[in-house]
Amino acid sequence: MEPTVTRVACVQLAPVLGDLAGNIERARAAVRAAVADGARIVVLPELATSGYLFATADEARAAAVAAGDPRLAAWADDAARGEALVIAGFCELGEDGRLYNSAIALDGSGTRAVYRKTHLWDREKEFFTPGRADPPVIATPYGRVGILICYDLEFPEMPRSLALRGADLVAVPTNWPVVPRPDGEHPPEVVAAMAAARASRVFVACCDRSGTERGERWTRGTALIDTDGWIRASTRDEGGRATADLRLGDARGKRLTELADVLADRRPELYGPLTDR
């Protein structure tokens, strides 16, 4: 049977640093618009509720919100209108009083998962506690969706582990600051995402942010990538949206040729040094 086509949308918002209420409402509006346009999986940027470049721990804490906050839960109502799954980054105030760089996944039934970023980038380590749990894989009517956050994607073990657990799509809220690159080249983070998609034959949906924050410019590298590692949709626009109709079931086939299979051909007995702690 032919795999079902699912519309996936990544909305490249420009969060305003510290504007918790405004960011949440702008995110809701973005979700509503994407769902109204037929999206069934909607991805928003990393720390979409808070902004990114905190100067102090107190500033980060003032922009934090609990995972069960009703303002986040309201996104489930917007998702329910289109039987959609919404994945968004937020600055989480944990039950333990610590701050986490997290992503929440909601659908019409409510919160499906909360993932706390395990690989903290640079000064994130000054404000956030790294997560300790495996990233989730969420079963949906459209396929199985795994979640990573930004820097996680640059550790090949992370997207590969999601593929081994059955993920068809890896959703990645990101905040990618601009780094130098040769003219005509993709941003290096997008190259890493393309490689991850091809290496495990999974779809990858990276949702970057736009805007300028405390002088920092952002890559605006939002991209939807197919199982061959090719970009199917992208946007460089401020507040732009990348949308693609994807057959997520295609990720269930891991063969490159009749005799080559990207998972079956693994030799895990040789990889021990890579995972020794």
Secondary structure in CASP SS format (residue, H / E / C, confidence):
PFRMAT SS
TARGET T0000
AUTHOR 0000-0000-0000
METHOD secondary structure of the structure
MODEL  1
M C 1.00
E C 1.00
P C 1.00
T C 1.00
V C 1.00
T E 1.00
R E 1.00
V E 1.00
A E 1.00
C E 1.00
V E 1.00
Q C 1.00
L C 1.00
A C 1.00
P C 1.00
V C 1.00
L C 1.00
G C 1.00
D C 1.00
L H 1.00
A H 1.00
G H 1.00
N H 1.00
I H 1.00
E H 1.00
R H 1.00
A H 1.00
R H 1.00
A H 1.00
A H 1.00
V H 1.00
R H 1.00
A H 1.00
A H 1.00
V H 1.00
A H 1.00
D C 1.00
G C 1.00
A C 1.00
R C 1.00
I E 1.00
V E 1.00
V E 1.00
L C 1.00
P C 1.00
E C 1.00
L C 1.00
A C 1.00
T C 1.00
S C 1.00
G C 1.00
Y C 1.00
L C 1.00
F C 1.00
A C 1.00
T C 1.00
A H 1.00
D H 1.00
E H 1.00
A H 1.00
R H 1.00
A H 1.00
A C 1.00
A C 1.00
V E 1.00
A C 1.00
A C 1.00
G C 1.00
D C 1.00
P H 1.00
R H 1.00
L H 1.00
A H 1.00
A H 1.00
W H 1.00
A H 1.00
D H 1.00
D H 1.00
A H 1.00
A H 1.00
R C 1.00
G C 1.00
E C 1.00
A C 1.00
L E 1.00
V E 1.00
I E 1.00
A E 1.00
G E 1.00
F E 1.00
C E 1.00
E E 1.00
L E 1.00
G C 1.00
E C 1.00
D C 1.00
G C 1.00
R C 1.00
L E 1.00
Y E 1.00
N E 1.00
S E 1.00
A E 1.00
I E 1.00
A E 1.00
L E 1.00
D E 1.00
G C 1.00
S C 1.00
G E 1.00
T E 1.00
R E 1.00
A E 1.00
V E 1.00
Y E 1.00
R E 1.00
K C 1.00
T C 1.00
H C 1.00
L C 1.00
W C 1.00
D H 1.00
R H 1.00
E H 1.00
K H 1.00
E H 1.00
F C 1.00
F C 1.00
T C 1.00
P C 1.00
G C 1.00
R C 1.00
A C 1.00
D C 1.00
P C 1.00
P C 1.00
V E 1.00
I E 1.00
A E 1.00
T E 1.00
P C 1.00
Y C 1.00
G E 1.00
R E 1.00
V E 1.00
G E 1.00
I E 1.00
L C 1.00
I C 1.00
C H 1.00
Y H 1.00
D H 1.00
L H 1.00
E H 1.00
F C 1.00
P C 1.00
E H 1.00
M H 1.00
P H 1.00
R H 1.00
S H 1.00
L H 1.00
A H 1.00
L H 1.00
R C 1.00
G C 1.00
A C 1.00
D C 1.00
L E 1.00
V E 1.00
A E 1.00
V E 1.00
P E 1.00
T C 1.00
N C 1.00
W C 1.00
P E 1.00
V C 1.00
V C 1.00
P C 1.00
R C 1.00
P C 1.00
D C 1.00
G C 1.00
E C 1.00
H C 1.00
P C 1.00
P H 1.00
E H 1.00
V H 1.00
V H 1.00
A H 1.00
A H 1.00
M H 1.00
A H 1.00
A H 1.00
A H 1.00
R H 1.00
A H 1.00
S H 1.00
R C 1.00
V C 1.00
F E 1.00
V E 1.00
A E 1.00
C E 1.00
C E 1.00
D C 1.00
R C 1.00
S C 1.00
G C 1.00
T E 1.00
E E 1.00
R C 1.00
G C 1.00
E E 1.00
R E 1.00
W E 1.00
T C 1.00
R C 1.00
G C 1.00
T C 1.00
A E 1.00
L E 1.00
I E 1.00
D C 1.00
T C 1.00
D C 1.00
G C 1.00
W C 1.00
I E 1.00
R E 1.00
A E 1.00
S E 1.00
T C 1.00
R C 1.00
D C 1.00
E C 1.00
G C 1.00
G C 1.00
R E 1.00
A E 1.00
T E 1.00
A E 1.00
D E 1.00
L E 1.00
R C 1.00
L H 1.00
G H 1.00
D H 1.00
A H 1.00
R H 1.00
G C 1.00
K C 1.00
R E 1.00
L E 1.00
T E 1.00
E C 1.00
L C 1.00
A E 1.00
D E 1.00
V C 1.00
L C 1.00
A C 1.00
D C 1.00
R C 1.00
R C 1.00
P H 1.00
E H 1.00
L H 1.00
Y C 1.00
G H 1.00
P H 1.00
L H 1.00
T H 1.00
D C 1.00
R C 1.00
END
